[in-house]
Amino acid sequence: MTKPVLPPPVIPPLPGSFLNPATRHVLCGWARDPSRPGRKLSVELENASGGLRVCLRANLPTAGRIGPHRFACHLRQGLDPGDTVQGRIVETGEPLKGSPRIVNAQETTQALYSPRHDYLIYYSAKSACTWLRSLFAFLHQEEARLPLDPHNLPPAFPLDSSAFPSAALALVRDPAERLLSSFLDKVASWAYNPKISRARPILRWRFGADEARYPELTFLDFLAYLTECPYPGDEHFWPQPIYRPGVRIARVESLETDIRAFYADVRPALLEAVDGFLQQDRGIRNASHNTRLARKIERQGAETLGIGELATLLQSGTGLERTSFFSTLVCERLDALVQTERDIYGYPSRQ
């Protein structure tokens, strides 16, 4: 007698795991085993059309939840809207709740949206994002009852709109300068202000559990980490997205001119308020400790300084000129890392 062929069992989602709505450039969520809350899980993500298959550790800090169980993946080129993404727990095979997700037309999770004026603003960490968010809060505080603190603005994720906005703006920065800023502000700070540092995954990648060697981490180590780990979890180390045509680009290097031109051309009803914001210099800017120091020196070989030695220098009241870090070797590695961003957005080679 032939045995009936049974369908494969349906594996229910693991409690405590979730795949957030998918944008073109960012896939994120969280994974936690409630029966073993200290267990670190891995997540595999792949898309239906092929080309994406990535494995991530769910070990990032998770706002509002117990323990570091968040994962995030940034895709430089981006997925096509309408594609689907499937996520599963590697250790158990269970699918993530919410999976599969259809990729929506929103470029990234780092976005702000005005329903009244129907436009989007995209931002990237270390590309004047705090200034841009403070402008948005100033313009739309009454409309959406937004807090004036730019660090607490609710992101437009997923976008609550039946149709994609008629206008969108993205702010970009010279990618080489942006990576140096990320290193000085979010990596080197481990040695003098660990509360703002995001360096621990990089330190563990370089030195494992040997914490005595953590002060030896250098800018060259940071670039090697980004080269070998193309999907860093922290948004400060993500590449800037390659936006689709139709998203207007403003540059940090010509920030106020580009921002004003966008509103003059696309949302003139807001231009008077924008001018008031610019004239009163209301924009909030986050700067690294090195940038804030008035006294700076040129030092050859700064890219080989450990963050411990760098912290000692900064705490003495002396900073380093940014050109100190751009040796020939650094410029070669930076160009390899940021070539796509550089070419798309028209920034020069460092070599």
Secondary structure, DSSP 8 states (H G I E B T S, - for coil): --------------TTEEE----SSEEEEEE--TTSTT---EEEEEETTSS-EEEEE--B--TTSSSS-EEEEE-SS---TT-EEEEEETTT--B-BT-SEE--S---SSEEEETTTTEEEE--TTSSHHHHHHHHHHHHHHHHT--S-GGG-----S---SS--SEEEEEE--HHHHHHHHIIIIIGGGGT-GGG---HHHHHHHHTT-GGGGGG--HHHHHHHHHH-SS-SSGGGS------TTSEEEEGGGHHHHHHHHHHHH-GGGHHHHHHHHHTT-------HHHH-S-EE--TTGGG--HHHHHHHHHTT-EE-GGGG--HHHHHHHHHHHHHHHHHHT-----
